[in-house]
Amino acid sequence: MGQRGEAFASCVQKKWVNNVNGSQAVNTAWCLLTLMKMRKEDGLNEGELRKSVERGVRFLVERQLVDGDWKLETISGVFNANCSISYNSYKNIFTIWALAVYEAEFKNRK
């Protein structure tokens, strides 16, 4: 995994559609938040899980701007299957949340 980038067209097509611009910070943060809650009991190899999470965290850190912000990337909110909206705060809320969960709960998990 490492990083993810989903296009809003996924809602219309009802299947995964890769973002033509590549991986996105918000999509990656969403995936990280989910992965970090998973355990061995969920059927995942802890070593592979850790590698994926650490790749995703590196991606978010590398994408962070000098002023601490993240660039507003492509549309990350869709409703009614065809109306897209840009939530400017998502780029900060979910990235900071994912990095905080990593530091507080996942980084030193055994």
Secondary structure by P-SEA (a helix, b strand, c coil): ccccccccccccccccccccccccaaaaaaaaaaaaaccccccccaaaaaaaaaaaaaaaaaacccccccccccccccccccbbbbccccccaaaaaaaaaaaccccccc
